Amino acid sequence: MKQTANGEPKAVEAIVSYLAGVPFATRKQILSGALAAYGLTEEELLDKSPDSKNCRTRSELGTALNKLTQQKAVLNRNGVLCLQKDRLVLVQEAQCEDAIRELFRSRGRYQREELFRLLAEHFRTARTPQKADDLSLASMTERILTRMIADGELEEDAAGCLTTGERASASSPGQPLSEQECRERLLARLFRRGGAHFEVFLANALEKYYLVTGRDVTCCEITGGSADGGIDIVIDTVDELGFAEHILVQAKCRRQAQVTEKEIREFYGALNAQKGSRGIFATTTSFHPGAQKLLDSLDNCVGIDGNKLFEILKKTGYGIHKSKSGYTLDTALI
């Protein structure tokens, strides 16, 4: 279950996760899309030297993609690649995390190997003819366990046995959280579920927001794919007086990297090219000061960062629930 020295499980997971969110892609698109899972900084991404982290990671991804193609887990149709989904089980990280917590609620002590075996049985990855989904699940499980140990939810003894830690009871998805804890967990879960899920979640949240604020929504469409021109969501609204808006949205699901001024300029260009009346650039992180300054200067374009997204969800009640005890996440949606 430990990650191999060449990083293969993580590379496989990154490729499978990317392809699970798109119908098909070129090799170049897959390598660039999967690279996002490694969290390289902008400086690291620009470094093209042979020994750079960027080049080493792309090499790992290329090797893993070749192996997936040889195993027929990824199909090559005249240079366009897609997952052979009936030969793989695709597990989202949020689903895996919930399954791990459920196992520890039913029994408080596991060896790592036993835990992975139970997860493989639960998600049925062992029943597929390919090993890619097993590698992906193993890498994902190892990462989740490492994080849960660091957060105090789990403890590991010298023999490698995992037991529930002091914070385990406070980390149940249904346990009321403070506003800050709920916001942090919300954004972490959205990131782990990936860009395709974030687009769907954001579209639903914005539709609820416009309805709550007195507008009719006549269209709420996810454009998807790599040829969207920088536009991920299209929303058409009409207010009580009949004024219509054609709103174009770009969604960036990230762990840490800020949105740059260059990205805002490119989005604003796509907004004008596609004749949008309003533009929304949404991210799970934040905006670089230069990007925020540019947004503030535009009268028909706004940014939604992680904090503002949480405020929208509070207003609409979509994805989170507020009670006297605190906030809880709707894990069926997030």
C-alpha positions as CSV (number, residue, x, y, z in Angstrom):
1,M,0.0,0.0,0.0
2,K,3.0,2.3,0.4
3,Q,3.7,4.5,-2.6
4,T,6.4,3.1,-4.8
5,A,9.7,4.9,-5.3
6,N,8.9,6.0,-8.8
7,G,5.6,7.6,-7.7
8,E,3.5,5.3,-9.9
9,P,0.3,5.1,-7.7
10,K,0.1,8.9,-7.5
11,A,0.6,9.3,-11.3
12,V,-2.0,6.6,-12.0
13,E,-4.4,8.3,-9.6
14,A,-3.8,11.7,-11.2
15,I,-4.4,10.4,-14.7
16,V,-7.5,8.4,-13.8
17,S,-9.0,11.3,-11.8
18,Y,-8.5,13.7,-14.7
19,L,-9.9,11.3,-17.4
20,A,-12.9,10.6,-15.1
21,G,-14.0,14.2,-15.5
22,V,-13.7,14.5,-19.3
23,P,-15.1,12.3,-22.1
24,F,-11.8,12.2,-24.0
25,A,-8.5,14.1,-24.3
26,T,-5.2,14.2,-26.1
27,R,-2.0,12.9,-24.5
28,K,-0.8,16.5,-24.0
29,Q,-4.1,17.5,-22.3
30,I,-3.9,14.5,-20.0
31,L,-0.4,15.2,-18.9
32,S,-1.1,18.9,-18.3
33,G,-4.4,18.1,-16.5
34,A,-2.9,15.4,-14.3
35,L,0.0,17.6,-13.4
36,A,-2.4,19.9,-11.4
37,A,-2.7,17.1,-8.8
38,Y,0.9,17.6,-7.8
39,G,0.5,21.2,-6.7
40,L,3.5,22.6,-8.4
41,T,4.1,26.3,-8.0
42,E,3.9,28.7,-11.0
43,E,7.7,29.0,-10.9
44,E,8.1,25.2,-10.9
45,L,5.8,24.9,-13.8
46,L,7.8,27.3,-15.8
47,D,11.1,25.5,-15.2
48,K,11.7,23.2,-18.2
49,S,15.2,22.1,-17.3
50,P,15.8,18.3,-17.4
51,D,16.3,17.9,-13.7
52,S,13.3,20.1,-12.7
53,K,10.4,18.9,-10.7
54,N,8.2,19.8,-13.7
55,C,10.1,17.5,-16.1
56,R,10.4,14.7,-13.6
57,T,6.7,14.7,-12.8
58,R,5.7,14.8,-16.5
59,S,8.0,11.8,-17.1
60,E,6.3,9.9,-14.3
61,L,2.9,10.7,-15.7
62,G,4.0,9.7,-19.2
63,T,5.3,6.4,-18.0
64,A,2.1,5.7,-16.1
65,L,-0.1,6.7,-19.1
66,N,1.9,4.3,-21.3
67,K,1.3,1.5,-18.9
68,L,-2.5,2.3,-18.6
69,T,-2.7,2.3,-22.4
70,Q,-0.9,-1.1,-22.6
71,Q,-3.3,-2.5,-20.0
72,K,-6.3,-1.3,-22.1
73,A,-7.4,0.7,-19.0
74,V,-7.0,3.8,-21.3
75,L,-8.1,3.5,-24.9
76,N,-6.4,5.3,-27.8
77,R,-8.7,6.1,-30.6
78,N,-6.6,7.8,-33.3
79,G,-4.7,9.9,-30.9
80,V,-7.6,10.7,-28.6
81,L,-7.6,8.9,-25.3
82,C,-10.4,7.9,-22.9
83,L,-11.0,5.7,-19.9
84,Q,-12.2,2.2,-20.4
85,K,-14.6,2.8,-17.5
86,D,-16.3,-0.6,-17.5
87,R,-12.8,-2.0,-16.6
88,L,-12.1,0.4,-13.8
89,V,-13.7,1.5,-10.5
90,L,-13.4,5.3,-10.1
91,V,-13.3,6.4,-6.5
92,Q,-13.5,10.1,-5.4
93,E,-11.3,11.1,-2.5
94,A,-14.2,12.4,-0.5
95,Q,-15.9,9.0,-0.9
96,C,-12.8,7.2,0.3
97,E,-12.4,9.5,3.3
98,D,-16.1,8.9,4.3
99,A,-15.6,5.2,4.0
100,I,-12.5,5.2,6.2
101,R,-14.3,7.2,8.9
102,E,-17.2,4.8,8.7
103,L,-14.9,1.8,9.2
104,F,-13.3,3.5,12.3
105,R,-16.7,4.3,13.7
106,S,-17.6,0.6,13.5
107,R,-14.3,-0.6,14.9
108,G,-11.5,1.6,16.3
109,R,-8.4,-0.4,15.4
110,Y,-6.9,-1.6,12.0
111,Q,-3.7,-2.6,10.4
112,R,-3.0,-0.6,7.2
113,E,-3.1,-3.7,5.1
114,E,-6.4,-4.8,6.6
115,L,-7.9,-1.4,6.1
116,F,-6.9,-1.2,2.5
117,R,-8.3,-4.7,1.9
118,L,-11.7,-3.7,3.3
119,L,-11.7,-0.5,1.2
120,A,-10.9,-2.6,-1.9
121,E,-13.8,-4.9,-1.1
122,H,-16.1,-2.0,-0.4
123,F,-15.4,-0.2,-3.7
124,R,-14.9,-3.5,-5.6
125,T,-11.6,-2.5,-7.2
126,A,-10.3,-6.0,-6.7
127,R,-13.0,-7.3,-9.0
128,T,-11.8,-5.4,-12.1
129,P,-9.2,-6.9,-14.5
130,Q,-6.9,-3.9,-14.3
131,K,-4.7,-2.8,-11.4
132,A,-4.9,1.0,-12.1
133,D,-7.9,1.4,-9.8
134,D,-6.2,-0.6,-7.0
135,L,-3.1,1.7,-7.3
136,S,-5.2,4.8,-7.3
137,L,-7.2,3.6,-4.3
138,A,-4.0,2.7,-2.4
139,S,-2.4,6.1,-3.1
140,M,-5.5,7.9,-2.1
141,T,-5.9,5.9,1.1
142,E,-2.3,6.5,2.1
143,R,-2.7,10.2,1.6
144,I,-5.9,10.4,3.6
145,L,-4.5,8.4,6.5
146,T,-1.4,10.6,6.6
147,R,-3.6,13.7,6.8
148,M,-5.8,12.1,9.5
149,I,-2.8,11.2,11.6
150,A,-1.4,14.7,11.3
151,D,-4.8,16.1,12.3
152,G,-5.0,13.9,15.4
153,E,-8.0,11.9,14.1
154,L,-6.0,8.7,14.0
155,E,-2.9,7.5,15.9
156,E,-0.3,4.9,14.7
157,D,1.7,2.8,17.0
158,A,5.2,1.4,16.4
159,A,3.7,-1.8,14.9
160,G,1.8,0.3,12.3
161,C,-1.6,-0.3,13.9
162,L,-4.0,2.6,13.4
163,T,-6.5,3.6,16.2
164,T,-8.9,6.5,16.6
165,G,-7.3,9.6,18.0
166,E,-8.5,12.3,20.3
167,R,-10.2,14.3,17.6
168,A,-11.9,11.4,15.9
169,S,-15.3,12.0,17.4
170,A,-15.2,15.7,16.4
171,S,-14.4,14.8,12.7
172,S,-17.6,13.0,11.9
173,P,-19.3,14.5,8.8
174,G,-22.5,15.0,10.7
175,Q,-20.9,16.6,13.8
176,P,-21.7,20.3,14.1
177,L,-18.6,22.4,13.3
178,S,-17.6,26.0,13.9
179,E,-17.9,28.3,10.9
180,Q,-14.2,28.3,10.3
181,E,-13.9,24.5,10.6
182,C,-16.9,24.1,8.3
183,R,-15.4,26.4,5.7
184,E,-12.0,24.7,5.8
185,R,-13.5,21.2,5.5
186,L,-15.8,22.4,2.7
187,L,-13.0,23.8,0.6
188,A,-10.8,20.7,1.3
189,R,-13.5,18.3,0.2
190,L,-14.3,20.3,-3.0
191,F,-10.6,20.2,-3.9
192,R,-10.3,16.5,-3.3
193,R,-13.4,15.8,-5.5
194,G,-11.8,17.6,-8.4
195,G,-12.5,20.2,-11.0
196,A,-15.4,18.5,-12.8
197,H,-17.3,18.1,-9.5
198,F,-16.6,21.7,-8.5
199,E,-18.1,23.0,-11.8
200,V,-21.3,21.1,-11.1
201,F,-21.4,22.1,-7.5
202,L,-20.7,25.8,-8.3
203,A,-23.4,25.9,-11.1
204,N,-26.0,24.5,-8.7
205,A,-24.9,27.0,-5.9
206,L,-25.1,30.0,-8.3
207,E,-28.5,28.9,-9.6
208,K,-29.8,28.7,-6.0
209,Y,-28.3,32.1,-5.3
210,Y,-30.0,33.8,-8.2
211,L,-33.3,32.2,-7.3
212,V,-33.0,33.3,-3.7
213,T,-32.2,36.9,-4.7
214,G,-35.3,37.2,-7.0
215,R,-34.2,36.2,-10.5
216,D,-35.5,33.5,-12.8
217,V,-32.8,31.2,-14.2
218,T,-33.6,30.3,-17.8
219,C,-30.4,28.4,-18.4
220,C,-27.7,26.9,-16.2
221,E,-25.3,24.9,-18.4
222,I,-21.9,23.4,-17.8
223,T,-19.9,23.7,-21.0
224,G,-17.1,21.2,-19.9
225,G,-14.3,19.9,-22.1
226,S,-11.0,21.5,-23.1
227,A,-12.5,23.6,-25.9
228,D,-14.7,25.8,-23.7
229,G,-12.6,29.0,-24.4
230,G,-12.1,29.6,-20.7
231,I,-15.8,29.4,-19.9
232,D,-17.0,26.5,-17.7
233,I,-20.6,27.6,-16.8
234,V,-23.2,29.6,-18.7
235,I,-26.1,31.1,-16.7
236,D,-29.0,33.1,-18.2
237,T,-31.2,35.1,-15.7
238,V,-34.2,37.4,-15.9
239,D,-35.2,39.8,-13.1
240,E,-38.7,40.9,-12.1
241,L,-38.6,43.8,-14.6
242,G,-37.6,41.5,-17.5
243,F,-33.9,42.6,-17.7
244,A,-31.8,39.6,-18.9
245,E,-28.2,38.7,-18.1
246,H,-25.9,36.3,-19.9
247,I,-23.4,35.3,-17.2
248,L,-20.3,33.4,-18.0
249,V,-18.3,31.6,-15.3
250,Q,-14.8,30.2,-15.0
251,A,-14.2,27.7,-12.1
252,K,-10.7,26.9,-10.7
253,C,-10.6,24.1,-8.1
254,R,-7.2,24.5,-6.3
255,R,-5.6,23.7,-3.0
256,Q,-3.3,26.7,-2.6
257,A,-2.4,28.5,-5.8
258,Q,-3.8,32.0,-6.2
259,V,-5.6,33.2,-9.3
260,T,-3.2,35.4,-11.3
261,E,-3.8,38.7,-13.1
262,K,-3.0,36.9,-16.4
263,E,-5.8,34.5,-15.8
264,I,-8.3,37.3,-15.2
265,R,-7.2,39.1,-18.4
266,E,-7.6,35.9,-20.4
267,F,-11.1,35.3,-18.8
268,Y,-12.1,38.8,-19.5
269,G,-11.1,38.4,-23.1
270,A,-13.2,35.2,-23.4
271,L,-16.1,37.0,-21.7
272,N,-16.1,39.7,-24.3
273,A,-15.5,37.3,-27.2
274,Q,-18.5,35.3,-26.2
275,K,-20.6,38.4,-25.6
276,G,-21.3,37.8,-21.9
277,S,-23.0,40.6,-20.0
278,R,-21.5,39.5,-16.7
279,G,-18.5,37.4,-15.7
280,I,-17.7,35.4,-12.6
281,F,-14.3,34.0,-11.9
282,A,-14.6,31.5,-9.0
283,T,-11.9,29.7,-7.1
284,T,-11.6,27.5,-4.0
285,T,-8.5,29.6,-3.0
286,S,-7.9,33.3,-3.4
287,F,-6.9,36.0,-5.8
288,H,-3.4,37.5,-6.1
289,P,-3.5,41.2,-5.2
290,G,-2.8,42.2,-8.8
291,A,-5.7,40.0,-10.0
292,Q,-8.0,41.5,-7.3
293,K,-7.0,45.0,-8.4
294,L,-7.9,44.2,-12.0
295,L,-11.2,42.7,-11.0
296,D,-12.1,45.8,-8.9
297,S,-11.5,47.9,-12.0
298,L,-14.0,45.9,-14.2
299,D,-17.6,46.9,-13.9
300,N,-19.1,43.6,-15.3
301,C,-16.7,41.0,-13.8
302,V,-16.4,39.8,-10.2
303,G,-14.4,37.2,-8.3
304,I,-15.6,34.6,-5.9
305,D,-12.9,33.2,-3.6
306,G,-13.3,30.4,-1.0
307,N,-14.6,32.7,1.7
308,K,-17.1,34.4,-0.6
309,L,-18.3,31.0,-1.9
310,F,-18.9,29.9,1.7
311,E,-21.0,33.1,2.3
312,I,-23.1,32.2,-0.8
313,L,-23.7,28.7,0.5
314,K,-24.8,30.2,3.9
315,K,-27.2,32.4,2.2
316,T,-28.7,29.7,0.0
317,G,-28.4,26.7,2.4
318,Y,-26.9,24.7,-0.4
319,G,-24.4,22.1,0.7
320,I,-24.3,23.3,4.3
321,H,-26.8,23.3,7.2
322,K,-26.8,25.8,10.1
323,S,-28.2,25.0,13.5
324,K,-27.8,26.4,17.0
325,S,-24.9,23.9,17.5
326,G,-23.0,25.0,14.4
327,Y,-22.6,24.0,10.8
328,T,-22.7,20.6,9.1
329,L,-21.8,19.6,5.5
330,D,-24.2,17.9,3.2
331,T,-21.7,15.2,2.1
332,A,-24.1,13.9,-0.6
333,L,-23.5,17.2,-2.4
334,I,-19.9,18.1,-1.5
